[in-house]
C-alpha cells in the first residue's frame, strides 16, 4: 500500500512541477501565435477576393445565428452538442484573449465580415464557431428552405457560399484556421472532413 507521505510527495511534485510546465508550454504556444501575422478572414480565403467581394456586396448573404439552423437540423445539434467548435470562445476567455482580433477570427462566427461577430456584448448570438462559421452566412439558405416548404418540394436546399456542394471551399475553411502553427486538431484532413457528414460523431466508426 502506498504510504500517505509518498502520496503527498507525489501530489506536490505533480502540482507544482509538472502542471506549471504544461501551462508554461501552452502560454508560449499562444504567444507564438499572437506574434504571427493576422490571418485573413477564413470565408475570404475560401472564396477568393473577387467572389467574396461580389457575394458580400450582393445583399443576399447575412449571418443569422445557429438558433435558426437548429429549427431544421435538430438531430445534428443533439449529436454535436459536445463538439469543440461550440466552446471556442470559452477557450479564449481562459487565456484572456476573448477580445483579441487575432484569435476572434478563428474562434467566432463571421468575425471580420460586415455583419459577423463583433463582441460578446453586441453579438453574442455569433459566439463560437457555429454552422455559419464553416458554411458562411445562412440567410439565403433559410430563404430557399422556406420556399421548399411552401412548394412541398424534395429538392436539396443549397444557398450557402461554402456548402457541401463546394467541398474544396469547405476544406479551405478548415485549413485557414487549423494549421500546424496554430492548432491542427486532426491527423488527416479528409477523415476529419468526412466525420462531419454525420450528426453523430461516432457514426464514422460504425
Phi, psi and omega in degrees: 000135180291130181289157179298322181295320179295319180299315180296318179298315180297317179299318180298313181298315182296318185285317190257354179241304184287312184299312178301326179295323177293318179296318179298317179296320179295317179296321178296322178296317178297317180297323178295318179296316183293337180278349181278166179296141178302127181282154179287154178308125183308319180297322179291322177297320183289322184273328190093154187304310185295309181295322179296313181298316179298315182296314183291333179271353184284337183081005182270340190242120177221149177282137183244341182089151187286354175295332177283321181297322185299333183300324182253337185247046184299320182300320181293321180295322178292314182294331185250022185294343178253011181296136184296336178299335184274006181228021187290327180289326176296323178296321177295320181299324180297327180261007179060038179240022184290354177239012182272117182305326180297330181268321185298331182298333180249351183250007179222183182251112174080016179297132182096348175262149189314311183248025178273194182299139176241306180198166178293336180285322186256330183226054181298337182292347180247020178289155181069178179263096183271188179306314183288346177295331178257323185267348184089176183309139187256007185299316180292321178301316180294320178300315180293325179295321178294321178294322178298317180296320179295321182275352184054045183268158177255007182293151176288134181273124178257229175094000177263143175291330180229061181273182180292347176279358178232067185300326180295319178294319180299317180292328176293325176299315180300307187284347177291330179251322181271080179252167179294332179284325185264283182202100184293316173064356177204155178266336183223113184300315182296321179294317178296318179299313182295330183296336181274008173285342186246146177293321180267118183297344180273354182299328183295340181268359183269000000 
